[in-house]
Amino acid sequence: MLDPEFVEVGKSGRRWDREAMLAELPSMTSDGPDTEIDVRDMRGVLLSPGLVHLTYATEVNGQRATRSALWRRDGQGRWRTFYHQGTPAAG
C-alpha cells in the first residue's frame, strides 16, 4: 500500500522513505493483538482526480497523535499512501 515515492515524517520527527519503512516494519512492535487503537475524526478531501488528503486522530495507551496522509491512485487504479505525517497531540 506504500507508493514507490512514499515519505513519512513520524510523530518522533524521524523521516522515512519506502525502503526504510519496509525494512523496519518487521521489527516494529505493538502492545499486543488486543491493543485498542482509537481512530476518530477521519476526513478525506479529494484534492484532484486520483489524489486524496486524509486526516484523522489516533490514541493508543493514552498517547494521542494527529495524522495526515496523501493517497494517490497509481496507473493500475490502486490507491497507495504517498505521504504520511504523525504529530503528537496534547492529552
Secondary structure, DSSP 8 states (H G I E B T S, - for coil): -EEEEEEEE-TTS-EEEHHHHHHHGGG---S-TT---EEEEEEEEEEETTEEEEEEEEEETTEEEEEEEEEEE-TTS-EEEEEEEEEEE--
